[in-house]
Amino acid sequence: MTTDTIPKWQRMTGWVLSGILSLAFLPSAFFKVAQPGDFSQMWSETYPAGSALPLGVIELAVFVLYLVPKTRYLGGLLMLAYLGGAVATHVHANDGNFFIPVIVGVVAWLGLYLRDRKLRALVPLAVD
């Protein structure tokens, strides 16, 4: 394992990318948990009505696990699994938006990679 320090700009970029995920996860989780206005009616047109609350709680929990340093790897893996389900859902619905959860997953792992020395040691980039 390497003990090299990560340049400050890379750590900051990693945290900024990780923070950007809040723009995707927090509003999505909020709407699924709070279910304001006619959210339930719109949700139940495409998904089972009772699935919104559990999915919102899962989104929030995964995002918190991802941000907490001691649980970042577990959070990243669970986030990737959740986003894989989102990709499958979009592909099954044939709505063409499957690339959005793919991009969110790439941003999540790039953010984690840029700010985490242990992950860099596990998955080194060859620079020859």
N, C-alpha and C positions, 0 to 999 in steps of 0.2 A: 504494500500500500504506500502511496506517495504522501509525503508530508509537505509538499509544495503548497504555498498559499495561492489562493485564487485572486487574480487582480480585482481591485475594488470595483471597477466598471463592470466586470462580468458578474460579480455578486449582486450589484445593484440592478443590472439588467435582468438577472434571474428573478429577483424579488419583484421588479416591475411587471415582468411577464406573469409571474404567479399572482400578483395583485389584479392584473387585467382579467383573470379568470373570475374574479368576483362580479364582473359585469355580465357574465354568462350564468353563473351558479346562483348568486343571491336573489336576483329578480325571479328566476325560474322557481327556486325553492319557495320564495315568498308567496307567489301566486298559487302554488300547489298546496301550501299549508294554510294560508289565510282564505283562499278562494273568494276574493272580493267580487261584488256585482254578479254578473251572469257567467262567471268563470266556469262554474259547475256544469251549466247547460252546454257551453261551448266544448268543454273537456269531454263530456259524455257523448258527444257526436262521434268521436274517434277512439276513445278509450273507455274502459269500464269506469263508472262514476266513482267507485270507492278506491281507485288506484292513485288518485292525485295526492292525497295526504301521505301515504307511505313513500311514494317516490320523492316528494318534497323533503321529507325527513331524511331520506337516504342521501339526496343531493347535498343537503346542509351538513350532514355528518361526514360525508366523504371529503367535502371541501375543508372542513375544520381539521380533519385528520391530515390532509395534505399540507396545510399551513403550519401545523405544530411540528417543530423540528424532530422530536422523538418518534413521531408517527408518520413522518413524511413519506417513507417508502410504502407503508401499508396504504396510506391515503392515495398515493399515486397509482398503485396497482388497482385499488378499488375504483378509483376514478376512471381508469382505463377500461375496466370491466363494464362500468356503468355506461360509458360513452360507446363501447362496442355494442351494447344493447340498443343505444340510440341510433347508431348506424344501421343496425339490422331492422329497426322499426321503420326508419325512413326508406330503406330499400324495399321492405315489404309493402309499404304504402305507395311506392313508386312516385314519390313526390319530388325527387331530385335534390333534396336538401341533405343528403347523406354526408356531403363534404364538410358541413358545419361541425358536427361532433368530431370528425377527423382532425380538423384544424384546431379545435379546442384541446384535443388530446396531445397534439404536437406542441402547442404552446405550453401546456402543463408540464410535459417532460423536458422541454427545452429550458423552461424556467427552473425546474428542479436541477437539471444537469449543470446549468451555469452557476448555481449557488451552492452546489454540494460536491465536496472533494471526494468523498467515498464513492459516489456514483460515477465520477470521472475515472476513478481508479478501476472500477468494475467494468466500465464501457469506455475504454480509451479511444480517442480519435487518432488515426494514423496521419501524421503530418510529415510527409517525406518530400 
